[in-house]
Amino acid sequence: MLDGKPVGLAHFLFHRSCWHRNSICYLQDLFADPDVRGQGIGRALIEAVYARANAEKAEEVYWMTQDFNANARKLYDRIGGKTPFIVYQKTF
């Protein structure tokens, strides 16, 4: 919220993983209104997800982004760690 107006959202979910004892948190969607980007909204949303995941005793928070999403990746590079994984999928 900025001046009482919603300006962003984050969808996240917790799930089990064969690599962790506790659940992990997938940040599925992050959106900040284009009019307020660069003002810390995305960071605040991610930090809120981090806080919730920590409270739930999740072992990690992770998300994906497109390689050409340069503006968002500047933020992600500061507050998260880039993994060496490449994502494959088959769409039906």
Number of C-alpha atoms within 10 A of each C-alpha: 9 9 6 6 7 10 17 18 16 15 12 18 13 16 10 12 12 7 8 11 10 15 20 22 24 18 18 13 12 17 14 19 12 9 8 13 15 13 10 11 19 23 18 12 18 21 13 13 20 18 12 15 21 15 9 14 13 19 14 15 20 15 14 14 13 8 8 8 9 11 10 17 16 10 15 18 10 10 12 13 9 13 8 6 6 6 6 5 5 4 3 3
